């Protein structure tokens, strides 16, 4: 049981790392302001929103697993 929780926690940790690294930066500079309309048109903001939601889900699941594993130990 504890080993299965550790495996799921490892998967969640890798998911948090991957989703955070795949998100674009908040300060894109001048090039971000110029190409902002193209990104909205091409759906880049939709991908960033999905990655933000996925990172929130992964981090919440990671915290719940960490607390539950602490109580089980």
N, C-alpha and C positions, 0 to 999 in steps of 0.2 A: 504494500500500500504506500509506504513512505517513498520507495524507489519510483513508483509510478508518478507520485506528486513531484519528485525531483526532475523527472524527465519532462513533464508538462511545464514546470517552472523554467527549465532550460530553453524549451521551445518558445515560451513567452518572452524570455529575456532576449533571445535572438530576434524575435518579432519586433520588440521595442527598438532594438538597435537598428534593424533594417528599415523600419518605417520612419524613424527620425532622420537617418542618413539620406533617405530618398526624397525627403521634403526639400523644397527650394527655400532659400534664405529669405528673410523678411526685408532686408535692405538690399535690393537688387541694383540700386544706383540709378544713373541716368538711363542706362540701357533697359532697365526694368520698366521705367516710366514710358519709354517710347514703344516698347513691344508689349505693353500691357493690354492694348486692344486686341492684338493678335493672339495673345495667350488666352484671353477670355473667349475669343471666337473659336480657337482650336480646342478648347476644353482643358487647358492646363490647370485652371483653378479647380475644376471638378476633381482632378487627380489629387491635387494638394488637399482638398477637403476630405477625400476618402482616406488619404494617408493619415491625416490628423485624427480622424475618427478611429482608424485602426490602431494608431499608437495609443490613444486613450483607452481603448478596450484592452489592448495587450498590457498596458501598465496597471490598469485596475485589476485584471486577472492575476498579474504578477504579485501585486500587493496582497490580494486575498489568499493566494497560495502560500506566500511567505508567512502570513499570520497563522494560517491553519497548520503549516508545518511546524511552526514554533510551538503551538499548543499540543501537537501530537508527540513532539520529542520529549 
